[in-house]
Amino acid sequence: MSAPERITIDVGAHQGVGVAPELWGLFIEDLNDALDGGLNAERVRNGDFEFSAADHDGWDALTAWHPDVAERVEVRTDAPIHPNNAHYLRLAGPVTVVNDGWDGIAVTGGQDFRLSFFARTAGEPVRLVAAVDDLASTEVTVRPGGWHRYEATLIAVADGQGRLRIEIPESGTVDLDHVSLRPAGPDGEPLTFRPDLLEALKDLAPSFIRFPGGCLAHGLGLDNVYHWKTTIGPRHKRGQLPSLWGYHQSRQIGYVEYFELCQASGATPIPVVAAGVCCQNTPGGPQAIDDAGMDAYIQDVLDLIEFANGSPDTPWGARRAELGHPEPFDLRYLGLGNEDEITDDFRDRYARIEDAVREHHPEICVIGTSGPQFFGRDYEAGWAFARARGTAMVDEHGYRNPRWFHQNVDRYLTYEPGPQVYVGEYAARSNTIRSALAEAAYMIGLERSPGVVRLASYAPLLARAGHTQWTPDLIYFTATEVLPSASYHVQAMFSRERGSRLHPVTLGGVEPEPVTLPKTGSVRLSSQRASVDYADIVLDGVVRQAVSTSPGGEPVELGGIDPAAATLELTATRRAGDEGFVVELGGESYLQVHVGSWQNKSTVVIRGDDGITNEDHGPLHWHGVRTGVPVRVKVRLDGARVRVWVDGELRHDYEQDLRPEHRVVVGAASRTAADGSTEYVIRAVNAHPTARVASIRLAEPLEPAVATVTTLAGAGPDEGRPFTASPVTPVVTTAAGDTLDLPPWSFVTAVIRRTP
């Protein structure tokens, strides 16, 4: 093993700039079964019998339920418990129905569980037996009359994972709805949040929590927009909706519960409301609330602020008090819109809502939006709109590969004065150590840009293993396990140890890593969801034979190229399938030209480095590939310049980013300790296979000094996978305050203080 390289870290004097005090927070959205089946402590799946094909193909009111005698179970909608909970079961005993939960129902020996449900019967009382296999059981007598709510306690006799069984053992008919099974807390009351996941969030010490979306907030169509008023009050009365993520929203975790989550974790709430338009990915494009409905929608937004902050003598403050919260929720931020396409309708609706909030609640900081990426048409238009309006803060989103993060450590040092930035969603694609360290380098850059960046949150936050629509994620979990990623440990290392005064840092002995185009490469064709024929192929002036690709088939290689000087032309005709095709050019670093990508709605150029990809240009809306209709494609690589023509139209024309990567990055801040002395918080990333030893020189020498060092290291850059825990966890040691060891592929936080 080679000797570590010696580097120096010179920490300059404080220049009067403070670290953004609320910089690190969380963003939670109900995707990947993050809420139902996750943070929501509820163990019964589809307890309201409201699942339907609108949620997911093949689902219905009995999804997750299994009757032993099908003809004795009937789904009914006449005289329901509430119009928002229209479906219920009629059970004609003797009969048993069984609920799967989410991959089973986990119980812990000695744990009390609170069972509740609504039921009604006519005539004689009916005995009902409820059990989780042979692990816990109870009996309830359903009395005659209308709908009544019943509660009972089940005590688990052993650890295990089973299914909830509800049995009518004798004759008799019972209507059943809103079945719930929750673990009880120390006070005997059913828990709202799953304790181990709640603790994992609290351990991140978040300054704020953004909710409920994300894309979920503005919905797939106007009838799918998230309206906060439908999510408060008794759970059986809440408005339920299909989720644009392909499953059901029970709204058991609604706005009150989100505010309670903020209180439980000491976080400031940042609710996000739709900006009067739905998601642009809605079939047919974004739709706007019509003029006749805008006044009512604006009033809903104002009512939300009153609900959060109003005194109990205001209408919505009184409603909050009714729900058990006489004290306000201390709302200071409001997100308006999410990744929206910056259309005329968006500008009009957004402006009307923001103007109303400014007039009635000038104390609220409205956070605008700049589209779905850190670049592109909507990004530019969103920022221009925000600057013109004087919006206080803009929400930027971006999911990129690790190289991009290393290239953009200093991104915000060059921003023009104006609105501040909330980096509301970011992640380096993949759950590897490489990605976690790239995020750490980027976060150091965010921390040293407090004049611009005020808030930041990784996304997505939670994902149930085997139930994901998106990766990477910060925390994976099963029914019984919490599986923090390496990125989770990075977030924790930033949020648990914070400085208050920013210090400049000068690194000695470190140079950025150059980024160059690959020297050699080849061209490959593929089509994951289509069968495609390619003809009239000309690669660098040489005619090639016709080829075909098929779904799931191996890519077809056309030949070698110089990735800095290549031209490809071909005609592609889809024979079958529902998407388009991909032209890949390059070697270890490569470009992929997707023609008919993302549901066959766009073209996009994707870049891959270290086996991890992200969009390099686009996506740009397009009519899509049509079966039997030829598409002529031309790609020209000229140095860093990339051009792509589709049917003669120049759709992509841009320069590849060849800025160097900052693989060794250091940040520094100081704070005042409880005894009045100064402490330094030093953060260092070494995203490199070479170990380094850093000599530290502080602006205000602490002699003698000792450092408490937290190190995340010990795994290779490509270790770490979705649905598993991080291959390494942070290790805390004590060291001298003038030297810092930086192992290969490591992130280190050191708190340096004077030795007592």
Secondary structure, DSSP 8 states (H G I E B T S, - for coil): ----EEEEEEE----S-B--TT-B-EE--S-TTSIIIIIB----TTTTS---TTTSTT--TTTTEEESSGGGEEEE-SS-SBTTB--EEEEEEEEEEEE-BTTBEEE-TT-EEEEEEEEEESSS-EEEEEEETTTEEEEEEE-BEEEEEEEEEEE-SS-EEE-EEEEEEEEEEEEEEEEEEEEB-TTSSB-SB-HHHHHHHHTT--SEEEES-SHHHH-SSGGGS--GGGGSS-GGGS--EE-TTSSEE--SS-HHHHHHHHHHHT-EEEEEE--SB--TTSTTS--B--HHHHHHHHHHHHHHHHHHH--TTSHHHHHHHHTT--S-----EEEE-SS----HHHHHHHHHHHHHHHHH-TTSEEEEE--SSSSSHHHHHHHHHHHHHT-SEEEEEEEE-HHHHHHTTTGGGG--SSSEEEEEEEEESSSSHHHHHHHHHHHHHHHT-TTTEEEE--S--EEETT--SS---SEEE-SS-EEE-HHHHHHHHHHHS--SEEE-EEEES---B-----S-EEEEEE-TTEEEEEEEEEETTEEE--EEE-TT---EEEEEEBTTEEEEEEEEEEEEESS-EEEEEESSSEEEEEEEETTTTEEEEEEEETTEEEEEEEEEE-----TT--EEEEEEEETTEEEEEETTEEEEEEE-----B--EEEEEEEEE-TTS-EEEEEEEEE-SSS-EEEEEE-SS--SSEEEEEEEE-SS-TT---TTS--S---EEEEEETTEEEE-SSEEEEEEEEE--
